[in-house]
Amino acid sequence: MYSTLPALHTHTHTHTYA
């Protein structure tokens, strides 16, 4: 789940880039 939102980028940093 790749979100372009800067807030979710740091929130789901490991979750998105895992």
N, C-alpha and C positions, 0 to 999 in steps of 0.2 A: 504494500500500500504506500505508494509514493505521493506525498502531498507537497504542493508548491508553497504551502504556508510556512513562513519563517518560524512561527510559534510551534507548530507541530514538528518542525525540522529538529528542533533542539529537544522537544519532549519525547519524540519517538526516534531518537538518534540511533540507539542500538537496536530498536525494534524494526526500524525501516531499513537500516544498513546491516541487518543481521542475516 
